[in-house]
Amino acid sequence: MCAHCLREDEPMESGYKLSFRQLQLCLSDCRKLESIGWVHFTGGEPTLWREKNLYLVDLLLEISKAGFTPGFTSNGSFFVDYSRCHDFFVKYVNSSTMPLRVYFSIDTFHRNFNPEKGRALCLDNVMKCKQELPPAKASQLDISVIVTISKDFKSLLPDEMIRYYESLGIAFGFVPLFPVGRAKSFSHLCPDLSSDDPKDLGAYQNFHQNKIKKKRNKTKGRHRADFINLIGDVYYFANPWRKIGQLGNLPETIIRAYSSQTEGLC
């Protein structure tokens, strides 16, 4: 588990793993929620998922067959082997016409990039794979990087690295280190988002200011996407965590609410 992982504060038991049957029931529930368009896997590391002869790519294909856009967040360790990377994405694009949203967590906490060269092998392999695919297939792969930023300026990625991968079409998102889960041990490095003092925000200052500007420029009346989290057989809203229903038995209040909002995520 990553040193700054927030999952320890979530309502899941150690060793929890989603089953293929649970995913199928979840997709059945999602069909009742008209605004749900995206089903996403987070950590632990989703590429470690196995069930008999099924792997993560099979879960993603099951989601796409149900008419939803699949996605996952990974530390990229699975994709440092090019043959595995190639086989994974080729299997997906050859079996689906739906886009696939892939988020790589690349930062100084994961230590999964070369700071001297300003390169990440997992990103290099994915982009090499995209270049070898026909354009229509390559366009299905939507690749982004999530960077966790602390107050420490050493937590920033090299500017040249960001520019290089952005030139290849990879989008970057920057999130603050939050004092939740294992990251509580790094509380002294967590940016204080309630403050405008550069000392309290540290390396995250510019990203925080940009977020504030974007919020002010948003069209009035718009909603951000709401997340429904499935853990085991229970659906939750997060922050704070609260139960909203059982797998296969969503309450009518939730069904009605998600038939009238902007795109949500499960």
KEKE-3310 file (N, C-alpha, C; in steps of 0.2 Angstrom, whole numbers, plus 5000, padded with zeros to 4 digits):
npx = (5004:5002:5012:5006:4992:4975:4965:4964:4955:4943:4927:4931:4936:4952:4960:4950:4941:4933:4921:4917:4904:4898:4901:4894:4881:4881:4882:4869:4862:4867:4861:4848:4850:4850:4859:4871:4886:4899:4910:4921:4937:4946:4960:4965:4978:4971:4975:4980:4970:4962:4952:4949:4950:4950:4954:4958:4956:4945:4935:4934:4929:4917:4910:4910:4902:4890:4887:4893:4906:4921:4934:4950:4962:4979:4995:5004:5013:5010:5011:5025:5031:5032:5026:5015:5008:5005:4997:4986:4980:4977:4969:4958:4954:4951:4940:4930:4921:4920:4926:4941:4945:4960:4970:4985:4994:5007:5020:5031:5028:5024:5036:5038:5044:5057:5067:5079:5079:5066:5055:5043:5041:5030:5021:5028:5027:5013:5011:5018:5012:4999:5003:5006:4994:4979:4973:4959:4957:4967:4962:4953:4959:4960:4971:4977:4987:4988:4994:5000:5002:5012:5016:5029:5041:5049:5040:5035:5033:5046:5046:5049:5046:5032:5028:5033:5025:5012:5013:5011:4998:4994:4984:4986:4983:4982:4983:4980:4990:4981:4977:4972:4969:4983:4991:4990:5001:5009:5005:5010:5015:5004:4995:4986:4971:4962:4968:4976:4989:5005:5014:5007:5001:5012:5020:5009:5002:5001:4993:4981:4976:4973:4963:4953:4950:4945:4933:4926:4924:4915:4899:4884:4873:4877:4882:4894:4901:4893:4899:4896:4900:4905:4907:4910:4895:4888:4883:4890:4890:4904:4915:4907:4909:4894:4881:4871:4863:4860:4869:4861:4849:4845:4839:4823:4824:4837:4838:4829:4835:4847:4842:4841:4852:4868:4881:4886:4896:4901)
npy = (4994:5011:5024:5036:5033:5035:5026:5019:5026:5023:5014:4999:4982:4975:4968:4967:4963:4967:4957:4948:4946:4955:4967:4965:4966:4979:4986:4983:4990:5003:5006:5010:5022:5037:5047:5042:5039:5034:5022:5018:5012:5012:5012:4999:4994:4993:4985:4973:4965:4949:4935:4919:4916:4929:4946:4964:4970:4963:4967:4980:4979:4973:4983:4992:4985:4986:4999:5009:5021:5015:5016:5018:5020:5020:5015:5013:5002:4990:4993:4995:4985:4982:4973:4967:4979:4983:4971:4972:4985:4983:4972:4978:4989:4982:4975:4983:4998:5009:5023:5023:5028:5032:5034:5039:5039:5049:5053:5061:5053:5041:5038:5034:5038:5044:5056:5063:5061:5065:5057:5044:5027:5019:5028:5031:5018:5017:5027:5024:5012:5017:5025:5014:5009:5009:5025:5027:5018:5021:5033:5030:5029:5038:5046:5051:5060:5060:5071:5071:5084:5091:5103:5104:5109:5100:5091:5093:5089:5089:5103:5102:5089:5088:5097:5089:5077:5082:5087:5076:5073:5070:5073:5083:5083:5091:5088:5091:5085:5076:5076:5062:5044:5035:5046:5054:5054:5062:5075:5087:5091:5094:5104:5119:5122:5131:5143:5158:5161:5160:5152:5142:5135:5132:5122:5120:5131:5139:5130:5129:5142:5143:5134:5140:5151:5144:5139:5151:5155:5146:5141:5147:5137:5125:5108:5098:5082:5069:5057:5040:5027:5010:4998:4982:4976:4987:5004:5020:5038:5049:5058:5066:5048:5039:5028:5024:5014:4997:4985:4980:4985:4999:5014:5022:5036:5039:5034:5043:5055:5054:5054:5066:5074:5081:5072:5058:5047:5030)
npz = (5000:4996:5003:5006:5005:5005:5008:5020:5028:5023:5022:5021:5023:5027:5014:5005:4990:4975:4967:4952:4950:4959:4952:4940:4946:4951:4939:4934:4943:4940:4927:4931:4934:4927:4924:4927:4919:4919:4925:4937:4943:4958:4970:4982:4971:4955:4944:4949:4951:4950:4945:4944:4927:4924:4922:4925:4913:4908:4917:4913:4900:4902:4908:4898:4888:4895:4892:4898:4901:4905:4917:4926:4940:4942:4948:4939:4939:4933:4919:4916:4910:4893:4884:4892:4894:4880:4876:4885:4882:4868:4868:4874:4865:4854:4857:4861:4858:4865:4874:4885:4901:4908:4922:4928:4943:4946:4955:4968:4979:4975:4968:4955:4943:4933:4940:4935:4921:4919:4915:4914:4914:4912:4906:4894:4888:4887:4878:4867:4863:4860:4848:4840:4837:4826:4821:4825:4834:4844:4848:4857:4869:4883:4891:4907:4920:4937:4949:4965:4977:4989:5003:5001:4990:4983:4979:4967:4950:4937:4926:4913:4910:4912:4901:4890:4890:4890:4877:4870:4871:4884:4898:4913:4930:4946:4963:4980:4994:5006:5023:5027:5030:5027:5025:5035:5043:5036:5039:5042:5030:5022:5012:5017:5013:5017:5018:5012:5013:5007:5014:5020:5010:5002:4990:4983:4980:4968:4960:4968:4967:4954:4954:4961:4953:4942:4947:4950:4937:4932:4924:4931:4941:4936:4940:4949:4945:4954:4965:4967:4978:4978:4990:4994:4997:4998:4995:4995:4999:5000:5011:5022:5025:5021:5021:5007:5001:4996:4987:4972:4977:4976:4984:4980:4981:4978:4965:4958:4960:4953:4940:4936:4937:4932:4923:4933:4943:4946)
capx = (5000:5006:5014:5001:4986:4969:4960:4963:4949:4937:4924:4932:4940:4958:4960:4943:4941:4927:4920:4915:4897:4896:4902:4888:4875:4882:4880:4862:4860:4868:4856:4843:4852:4851:4864:4878:4889:4906:4911:4929:4940:4952:4964:4972:4980:4966:4978:4981:4963:4961:4947:4949:4954:4948:4958:4955:4953:4939:4930:4933:4925:4910:4907:4909:4897:4884:4885:4896:4913:4925:4941:4953:4967:4984:5002:5008:5018:5009:5013:5032:5032:5029:5022:5009:5005:5002:4992:4981:4976:4975:4963:4952:4951:4949:4934:4926:4921:4919:4933:4943:4949:4966:4973:4991:4996:5014:5022:5036:5026:5025:5042:5037:5046:5065:5068:5084:5077:5060:5051:5040:5041:5023:5018:5032:5025:5007:5011:5021:5006:4995:5006:5006:4987:4976:4971:4952:4958:4971:4958:4948:4962:4961:4977:4979:4991:4986:5000:4999:5007:5012:5019:5036:5042:5052:5035:5033:5036:5049:5042:5050:5042:5025:5027:5034:5019:5007:5014:5009:4991:4992:4982:4989:4979:4986:4978:4984:4990:4976:4978:4968:4972:4991:4994:4990:5008:5012:5000:5014:5016:4998:4993:4980:4967:4958:4972:4979:4996:5009:5018:5002:5000:5018:5021:5002:4999:4998:4987:4976:4974:4970:4956:4948:4948:4940:4927:4923:4922:4910:4893:4880:4868:4880:4884:4900:4898:4893:4902:4893:4905:4903:4912:4907:4888:4885:4884:4891:4893:4910:4916:4909:4906:4888:4878:4865:4859:4863:4870:4855:4843:4845:4832:4820:4826:4843:4836:4826:4840:4852:4839:4840:4858:4873:4884:4888:4901:4900)
capy = (5000:5017:5028:5042:5031:5038:5021:5017:5029:5021:5008:4993:4978:4973:4962:4967:4963:4967:4951:4950:4946:4961:4972:4964:4968:4986:4989:4983:4996:5009:5007:5013:5029:5039:5052:5039:5038:5032:5017:5019:5008:5015:5007:4997:4994:4989:4980:4967:4961:4943:4931:4914:4918:4936:4952:4970:4972:4960:4971:4986:4977:4971:4990:4995:4981:4988:5005:5015:5023:5012:5020:5016:5024:5015:5018:5012:4997:4985:4995:4996:4979:4984:4967:4967:4986:4982:4966:4975:4990:4980:4968:4982:4992:4977:4972:4988:5005:5014:5026:5021:5033:5029:5039:5037:5043:5049:5059:5059:5048:5034:5037:5030:5042:5046:5063:5066:5061:5068:5052:5039:5021:5017:5033:5030:5012:5018:5032:5019:5008:5022:5026:5008:5007:5013:5031:5027:5014:5025:5039:5027:5029:5044:5045:5057:5060:5064:5072:5073:5089:5093:5109:5103:5111:5094:5086:5095:5086:5094:5107:5099:5082:5090:5099:5084:5073:5086:5088:5070:5073:5067:5078:5083:5086:5092:5087:5092:5080:5077:5072:5056:5038:5034:5052:5058:5054:5068:5081:5093:5093:5095:5111:5121:5125:5137:5149:5161:5162:5155:5147:5137:5131:5129:5120:5119:5138:5141:5125:5131:5149:5141:5130:5145:5155:5140:5139:5157:5156:5141:5143:5146:5132:5118:5103:5094:5075:5066:5050:5034:5022:5004:4994:4976:4976:4993:5010:5026:5044:5050:5065:5060:5042:5038:5023:5026:5009:4990:4982:4977:4987:5006:5017:5026:5043:5040:5033:5049:5061:5053:5054:5073:5078:5080:5065:5055:5042:5025)
capz = (5000:4996:5010:5007:5003:5009:5008:5027:5031:5020:5026:5018:5027:5024:5009:5001:4983:4972:4963:4945:4951:4961:4946:4936:4949:4951:4932:4933:4947:4936:4922:4933:4936:4920:4924:4927:4913:4920:4931:4938:4948:4962:4974:4980:4964:4952:4939:4953:4952:4947:4947:4939:4921:4922:4924:4925:4907:4907:4920:4909:4894:4905:4909:4891:4885:4898:4889:4902:4900:4910:4919:4932:4942:4943:4950:4933:4939:4928:4912:4914:4905:4887:4881:4896:4892:4874:4876:4889:4878:4862:4870:4876:4859:4849:4859:4863:4854:4870:4877:4891:4904:4912:4926:4932:4949:4945:4959:4972:4984:4972:4966:4949:4937:4933:4941:4931:4914:4918:4911:4917:4909:4911:4901:4888:4885:4884:4872:4862:4861:4856:4842:4835:4835:4821:4824:4828:4841:4848:4851:4863:4875:4886:4896:4911:4925:4943:4953:4972:4978:4996:5003:4999:4983:4980:4977:4960:4944:4932:4921:4906:4910:4911:4894:4886:4890:4887:4870:4867:4872:4891:4902:4920:4936:4952:4969:4986:4999:5011:5029:5028:5029:5029:5024:5042:5045:5033:5040:5042:5023:5019:5011:5021:5008:5019:5019:5006:5015:5003:5018:5022:5004:4999:4982:4980:4980:4961:4958:4972:4964:4947:4955:4963:4947:4938:4951:4949:4930:4930:4923:4936:4940:4935:4946:4947:4945:4961:4965:4971:4979:4980:4993:4996:4994:5001:4991:5000:4998:5004:5014:5026:5022:5023:5017:5004:4999:4996:4980:4970:4980:4977:4986:4975:4981:4974:4957:4956:4960:4948:4934:4934:4938:4927:4923:4939:4942:4951)
cpx = (5004:5007:5009:4994:4980:4964:4959:4957:4943:4934:4925:4937:4946:4957:4954:4945:4934:4926:4917:4907:4894:4897:4896:4881:4875:4880:4873:4859:4861:4864:4850:4844:4854:4857:4871:4880:4896:4907:4919:4931:4946:4955:4961:4973:4976:4969:4980:4975:4964:4955:4946:4953:4952:4953:4955:4952:4947:4933:4929:4928:4918:4907:4905:4903:4890:4882:4888:4903:4917:4932:4944:4959:4973:4991:5006:5012:5017:5011:5020:5034:5028:5024:5015:5005:5001:4996:4985:4977:4974:4969:4957:4950:4949:4942:4929:4926:4920:4926:4934:4947:4954:4969:4979:4993:5004:5016:5028:5035:5027:5032:5043:5039:5054:5065:5073:5082:5070:5055:5048:5039:5034:5020:5021:5029:5018:5006:5014:5016:5001:4997:5006:4999:4984:4973:4964:4953:4962:4967:4954:4952:4964:4965:4978:4983:4988:4992:4998:5004:5006:5015:5026:5037:5046:5046:5032:5037:5040:5045:5042:5046:5035:5024:5028:5028:5013:5007:5011:5002:4989:4990:4985:4984:4983:4982:4983:4984:4985:4978:4973:4971:4979:4994:4994:4997:5012:5008:5004:5016:5010:4996:4986:4976:4962:4961:4975:4986:5000:5013:5013:5000:5006:5018:5014:4999:4996:4992:4981:4972:4970:4963:4951:4946:4944:4934:4923:4920:4917:4903:4888:4875:4871:4882:4890:4897:4899:4896:4898:4898:4903:4908:4909:4900:4884:4887:4885:4892:4899:4910:4910:4906:4899:4884:4872:4861:4863:4863:4863:4848:4844:4839:4830:4822:4833:4842:4833:4831:4845:4849:4838:4846:4862:4877:4887:4893:4900:4906)
cpy = (5006:5021:5033:5040:5033:5032:5018:5020:5028:5015:5002:4989:4977:4967:4962:4967:4963:4960:4953:4950:4952:4967:4971:4967:4976:4989:4988:4989:5003:5011:5010:5021:5033:5044:5048:5037:5035:5028:5017:5015:5012:5010:5004:4998:4990:4984:4973:4962:4955:4939:4925:4916:4925:4941:4958:4972:4969:4964:4977:4984:4975:4978:4993:4992:4984:4996:5011:5015:5020:5017:5017:5020:5019:5019:5017:5006:4991:4986:4996:4990:4981:4979:4967:4974:4985:4977:4969:4980:4987:4976:4972:4985:4988:4974:4977:4995:5010:5017:5023:5026:5030:5035:5036:5041:5043:5055:5056:5054:5041:5032:5033:5034:5043:5053:5067:5066:5064:5063:5047:5033:5019:5022:5032:5024:5013:5022:5028:5015:5011:5023:5020:5006:5012:5020:5031:5023:5018:5031:5037:5028:5036:5044:5052:5055:5064:5065:5075:5078:5091:5100:5110:5104:5105:5089:5088:5091:5091:5097:5104:5093:5083:5092:5094:5079:5076:5087:5082:5068:5070:5073:5077:5086:5086:5092:5088:5086:5081:5073:5067:5050:5038:5041:5057:5058:5060:5075:5087:5096:5094:5102:5113:5125:5130:5143:5151:5162:5157:5150:5141:5132:5128:5128:5120:5126:5140:5136:5127:5138:5147:5138:5135:5149:5151:5140:5145:5158:5150:5144:5142:5141:5125:5114:5100:5087:5073:5059:5045:5029:5016:5000:4988:4976:4982:4999:5016:5032:5045:5057:5069:5054:5041:5033:5026:5020:5002:4988:4978:4980:4995:5009:5021:5034:5044:5039:5040:5055:5060:5052:5061:5077:5077:5073:5064:5050:5037:5021)
cpz = (5000:5002:5011:5006:5008:5011:5016:5030:5028:5023:5022:5023:5023:5020:5005:4994:4980:4967:4957:4946:4954:4956:4942:4939:4950:4944:4931:4937:4943:4930:4924:4934:4929:4919:4925:4921:4913:4926:4931:4944:4951:4966:4980:4973:4960:4947:4943:4953:4947:4950:4942:4933:4919:4925:4923:4919:4905:4911:4916:4903:4896:4906:4902:4887:4888:4896:4893:4900:4906:4911:4925:4934:4944:4945:4944:4933:4934:4921:4911:4910:4899:4884:4885:4894:4885:4873:4880:4885:4871:4863:4871:4869:4854:4851:4861:4858:4859:4872:4883:4895:4909:4916:4930:4937:4948:4950:4964:4978:4981:4969:4959:4942:4938:4934:4937:4924:4913:4914:4916:4912:4907:4906:4895:4885:4883:4878:4866:4859:4857:4849:4837:4833:4829:4824:4828:4834:4846:4852:4856:4869:4878:4892:4900:4917:4931:4947:4960:4974:4986:4997:5001:4992:4979:4977:4970:4955:4940:4927:4914:4905:4908:4903:4889:4885:4888:4880:4866:4868:4879:4895:4910:4925:4942:4958:4975:4990:5005:5017:5031:5027:5031:5029:5030:5045:5042:5034:5040:5035:5019:5018:5015:5016:5010:5020:5012:5007:5011:5007:5020:5016:5001:4992:4979:4978:4973:4959:4962:4969:4958:4948:4957:4957:4942:4941:4950:4942:4928:4929:4929:4935:4938:4941:4944:4948:4952:4960:4970:4972:4981:4983:4996:4993:4996:4996:4996:4996:5002:5006:5017:5023:5025:5019:5014:5001:4998:4988:4978:4972:4982:4979:4980:4975:4977:4966:4955:4955:4955:4941:4932:4935:4932:4928:4930:4938:4948:4952)
residu = (MET:CYS:ALA:HIS:CYS:LEU:ARG:GLU:ASP:GLU:PRO:MET:GLU:SER:GLY:TYR:LYS:LEU:SER:PHE:ARG:GLN:LEU:GLN:LEU:CYS:LEU:SER:ASP:CYS:ARG:LYS:LEU:GLU:SER:ILE:GLY:TRP:VAL:HIS:PHE:THR:GLY:GLY:GLU:PRO:THR:LEU:TRP:ARG:GLU:LYS:ASN:LEU:TYR:LEU:VAL:ASP:LEU:LEU:LEU:GLU:ILE:SER:LYS:ALA:GLY:PHE:THR:PRO:GLY:PHE:THR:SER:ASN:GLY:SER:PHE:PHE:VAL:ASP:TYR:SER:ARG:CYS:HIS:ASP:PHE:PHE:VAL:LYS:TYR:VAL:ASN:SER:SER:THR:MET:PRO:LEU:ARG:VAL:TYR:PHE:SER:ILE:ASP:THR:PHE:HIS:ARG:ASN:PHE:ASN:PRO:GLU:LYS:GLY:ARG:ALA:LEU:CYS:LEU:ASP:ASN:VAL:MET:LYS:CYS:LYS:GLN:GLU:LEU:PRO:PRO:ALA:LYS:ALA:SER:GLN:LEU:ASP:ILE:SER:VAL:ILE:VAL:THR:ILE:SER:LYS:ASP:PHE:LYS:SER:LEU:LEU:PRO:ASP:GLU:MET:ILE:ARG:TYR:TYR:GLU:SER:LEU:GLY:ILE:ALA:PHE:GLY:PHE:VAL:PRO:LEU:PHE:PRO:VAL:GLY:ARG:ALA:LYS:SER:PHE:SER:HIS:LEU:CYS:PRO:ASP:LEU:SER:SER:ASP:ASP:PRO:LYS:ASP:LEU:GLY:ALA:TYR:GLN:ASN:PHE:HIS:GLN:ASN:LYS:ILE:LYS:LYS:LYS:ARG:ASN:LYS:THR:LYS:GLY:ARG:HIS:ARG:ALA:ASP:PHE:ILE:ASN:LEU:ILE:GLY:ASP:VAL:TYR:TYR:PHE:ALA:ASN:PRO:TRP:ARG:LYS:ILE:GLY:GLN:LEU:GLY:ASN:LEU:PRO:GLU:THR:ILE:ILE:ARG:ALA:TYR:SER:SER:GLN:THR:GLU:GLY:LEU:CYS)
# end
